[in-house]
């Protein structure tokens, strides 16, 4: 491998440091000896520098970006060969600040859905321009998608490495140079379309890049590659022989609608995939936006009411079954969809701010529950009245106790004065004060014995008074007794 010390000159560029390396070459930070502009210089070294196929791919990597002319494709500023290094070819690219998506995911994990939609929207825009002029990248992967940080703090995606791109024009196919030989497999297995894995050169077209975008989307949303394998043959065998599994079965936080989207993105027949990357990413953006709105709405309806205190914590979510070739992934919550600042982001309708409080569906459910409860109560009351009407009615009437009449009879016998011939019988009847529900009658009978020796009225009155003391109506008793007394 060629090693250049700082200060070395390659054509018109002074080497400052080495900033990267690859299988066929190395990347250096350089500055132009005349202008002082800094750039990244990629040098083809070793055996690749004299291999015709490697040199042709290197030239293609320099020409493709110039043809596409997109801010989402890294700009190539210069391309030449270095006499100082035995004619080794090199190309000079714009200097990027940031990291590729593979490093970002490895460092920080899965990206928010809104950011994934923004990034892939820019990628799709560049791919549609490349496909329109007959250029297929063929090696899309997270390492070849660089998130460049602009001076104003915003970011833009740059597609790198068009080295194994395919130009689908007549000039290229009639030039006598075959980009891929029959049966040759080119690309990265984790994101390689089935026609690439089979070495079907005649089937290579824009659908290859559409396949790769589908699997890259899953990687960005989950932080894990879709296919699992320890070796390249293991991964290729899964690509060729295994049917696609629903992503949501392995990563439950993904919206179920993404299953059908991936099935179309990676259909085995190229003609069954999305016709353009733009349509593919637009549908993905819609799926992610709908899922984010749904998550926000559910969170709003689950907010506790004032004064609410949960009795206990909710039970943990049940574990899901993981197929043997999958690895469970930490489930991260969806973040609300937020439009990015780039002009290349996918077209996404802005959604209104979520309403705080109960959703319309929750209110309708509560109203229906109240109506149903009222109907049940009415039905129960009607049933009670119906069965009550069938039983004989028992009438209870209050009746006061019967009127009671009590008669008390008192018989008094008084000894008449001596000298009377026969006894004097005095009878008196007194009526007691009635009770509201009863009457009582008391009868007093006074019997006096008149002696012939004292038949005077005074003695009779004295006997009457003594006899009427215990009568209920003493006055009435005396009147009646005195009528029997002799006159003076």
Secondary structure by P-SEA (a helix, b strand, c coil): ccccccccccccccccccccccccccccccccccccbbbbbbbbcccccccaaaaaaaaaaacccccccccccccccbbbbbccccccccccccccccccaaaaaaccccccaaaaaaaaaaaaaaaaaaaaaccccccccccccccccccccbbbbbbccccccccccccccccccccccccccccccccccccccccccccccaaaaaaaaaaaaaaaaccccccccccaaaaaaaaccccccccccccccccaaaaaaaaaacccccccccccaaaaaaaaaaaaaaaaaaaaaaaaaaccccccccccccccccbbbbcccccccbbbbbcccccccccccccccccccccccccaaaaaaaaaaaaaaaaaaaaaaaaaaaaaaacbbbbbbbbcccbbbbbbbbbbbbbccccccbbbbbbbbbbccccccbbbbbbbbbbbbbbcccccaaaaaaaaaaaacccccaaaaaaaaaaacccc
